[in-house]
């Protein structure tokens, strides 16, 4: 179940973005998407808008290839 908040776990972001969690981690590592760390931990969070914007951009690029 995808959370209702504005910050998503990597798993929730992966669901919205239609990619694997490892792909989300790679996109963060390569600075293709922004993420923040939960204070006091190493857990990452991605803004819902970032995930949705990335997915929408990929959808547009894929549609342009057709």
NORGIVEN-V913751 format. One record per backbone hydrogen bond with DSSP energy under -0.5 kcal/mol. CO is the residue of the C=O (numbers start at 0). NH is the residue of the N-H. E is the energy in kcal/mol with one decimal. If there is no record, write none. Layout:
BEGIN
co-><CO/CO>
nh-><NH/NH>
e-><E/E>
END
This chain:
BEGIN
co-><5/7/8/9/10/11/12/13/13/19/20/21/22/23/24/25/26/26/27/35/37/42/44/45/46/47/48/49/50/51/52/53/54/55/56/57/58/59/60/61/61/62>
nh-><47/45/12/13/14/15/16/17/18/23/24/25/26/27/28/29/31/32/30/44/40/37/35/7/50/51/52/53/54/55/56/57/58/59/60/61/62/63/64/64/65/65>
e-><-3.5/-2.3/-2.7/-2.4/-1.8/-2.1/-3.0/-1.1/-2.1/-1.9/-2.4/-2.2/-2.7/-2.1/-2.8/-2.4/-2.7/-1.4/-1.6/-2.8/-2.0/-3.0/-2.7/-3.2/-2.0/-2.8/-2.9/-2.3/-2.3/-2.7/-2.4/-2.4/-2.5/-2.2/-2.4/-2.5/-2.4/-1.9/-0.9/-0.6/-0.8/-0.5>
END
